[in-house]
Amino acid sequence: FFLMIRRPPRSTLFPYTTLFDQGTSKEILDDFVGHFEETQIEKGNVGLAAHNRGYKNNYFNRIKELKVGDEIKYCYNQTVKKYQVTKHEIIENTNWDNLKDTEEEILTLITCVENEPNYRRCIQGERIE
């Protein structure tokens, strides 16, 4: 698993290679980027979650800096896919509409919002190649 996020013109915002695990429990997110098991892993809507602050591993610590138009590279099983951020919004922690299965290839990243326990930050990107 590899995730790289770029900001135009070519600066790397936060590239890293990390482990991920199935599920999004606190125990999993303490050590890994979690995969929402109800989402796809290779095609369709891929949903990932991680901590962004206050834990041993804060893989999404700079995710709030993402802007529409930024590029995300997602690699799984030695296949690299590029996505362009199309949505950056704050959602209620009970709103899981962004994780619905889609025919379009979408990458969805979800993390907590600082000091707002009832909300989550949701970043979505559409595949560009």
C-alpha positions as CSV (number, residue, x, y, z in Angstrom):
1,F,0.0,0.0,0.0
2,F,1.3,3.4,-0.9
3,L,-0.3,6.8,-0.8
4,M,1.2,10.0,-2.1
5,I,-0.5,13.4,-2.2
6,R,0.8,16.2,-4.3
7,R,0.0,19.9,-4.4
8,P,0.6,21.8,-7.7
9,P,2.9,22.6,-9.2
10,R,4.9,19.6,-8.1
11,S,5.6,19.8,-4.4
12,T,5.0,16.7,-2.4
13,L,2.6,17.4,0.5
14,F,3.1,14.1,2.4
15,P,4.4,11.0,0.6
16,Y,4.7,7.8,2.6
17,T,4.6,4.2,2.3
18,T,2.6,2.6,5.1
19,L,0.8,-0.4,6.2
20,F,-2.9,-0.7,6.1
21,D,-5.3,-3.1,7.7
22,Q,-8.9,-4.1,7.2
23,G,-11.3,-2.1,9.4
24,T,-11.4,1.2,11.1
25,S,-11.5,0.5,14.8
26,K,-9.3,2.6,17.1
27,E,-7.0,-0.3,17.6
28,I,-6.4,-0.6,13.9
29,L,-6.1,3.2,13.3
30,D,-3.5,3.4,16.2
31,D,-1.0,1.5,13.9
32,F,-2.4,1.6,10.4
33,V,-4.4,3.4,7.7
34,G,-7.7,1.5,8.0
35,H,-9.7,0.3,5.1
36,F,-13.5,0.6,5.4
37,E,-14.4,-3.0,4.8
38,E,-17.7,-2.2,3.1
39,T,-15.8,-0.4,0.3
40,Q,-13.8,-1.7,-2.6
41,I,-10.1,-2.1,-2.4
42,E,-9.1,-1.8,-6.0
43,K,-12.0,-0.5,-8.2
44,G,-15.1,1.5,-7.4
45,N,-15.1,3.6,-4.2
46,V,-12.0,2.8,-2.0
47,G,-12.5,4.2,1.5
48,L,-9.6,4.8,3.9
49,A,-9.3,6.3,7.3
50,A,-6.5,7.3,9.6
51,H,-5.7,9.5,12.6
52,N,-4.5,13.0,12.0
53,R,-3.3,14.1,15.4
54,G,-2.8,13.0,19.0
55,Y,-1.8,9.4,18.4
56,K,1.4,7.4,17.8
57,N,0.7,7.2,14.1
58,N,-1.0,10.2,12.5
59,Y,-0.9,9.2,8.8
60,F,-3.4,11.9,7.8
61,N,-1.8,14.7,9.9
62,R,-1.8,17.1,7.0
63,I,-4.9,16.0,5.2
64,K,-6.7,19.3,6.0
65,E,-4.3,21.1,3.6
66,L,-5.6,19.2,0.6
67,K,-7.4,21.4,-2.0
68,V,-9.6,20.6,-5.0
69,G,-7.2,19.8,-7.8
70,D,-4.5,18.2,-5.8
71,E,-3.2,14.8,-6.9
72,I,-3.3,11.6,-4.9
73,K,-1.5,8.4,-5.9
74,Y,-2.8,5.1,-4.5
75,C,-0.9,1.9,-5.0
76,Y,-2.3,-1.5,-4.2
77,N,-1.0,-4.9,-5.5
78,Q,1.7,-3.0,-7.4
79,T,-0.8,-1.0,-9.4
80,V,-0.5,2.8,-9.1
81,K,-3.6,4.9,-9.7
82,K,-3.8,8.7,-9.8
83,Y,-6.8,10.6,-8.4
84,Q,-7.6,14.3,-8.4
85,V,-9.3,15.8,-5.4
86,T,-12.8,16.8,-6.3
87,K,-14.3,17.2,-2.8
88,H,-13.1,18.4,0.6
89,E,-15.9,18.8,3.1
90,I,-16.8,18.4,6.7
91,I,-19.5,15.7,7.3
92,E,-21.5,14.5,10.3
93,N,-19.9,11.4,11.9
94,T,-23.1,9.5,11.1
95,N,-23.1,10.4,7.4
96,W,-21.5,7.6,5.4
97,D,-23.0,8.5,2.0
98,N,-19.5,9.2,0.7
99,L,-18.6,5.5,1.2
100,K,-21.3,4.1,-1.1
101,D,-20.2,1.8,-3.8
102,T,-19.8,3.4,-7.2
103,E,-19.0,2.4,-10.7
104,E,-16.6,5.4,-11.0
105,E,-13.2,4.9,-9.5
106,I,-13.2,7.2,-6.4
107,L,-10.8,7.4,-3.5
108,T,-12.4,8.5,-0.2
109,L,-10.2,9.6,2.8
110,I,-11.9,10.2,6.1
111,T,-10.4,11.5,9.4
112,C,-11.6,13.3,12.5
113,V,-12.0,17.1,12.8
114,E,-10.0,18.8,15.5
115,N,-12.2,19.5,18.6
116,E,-15.4,18.5,16.8
117,P,-16.2,14.9,17.9
118,N,-19.5,14.9,15.9
119,Y,-17.8,15.6,12.6
120,R,-15.4,14.1,10.1
121,R,-13.3,15.5,7.3
122,C,-14.0,13.8,4.0
123,I,-11.7,14.1,1.0
124,Q,-12.7,12.5,-2.3
125,G,-10.8,12.2,-5.5
126,E,-11.7,10.8,-9.0
127,R,-9.4,8.7,-11.0
128,I,-7.6,10.6,-13.7
129,E,-5.6,7.9,-15.4
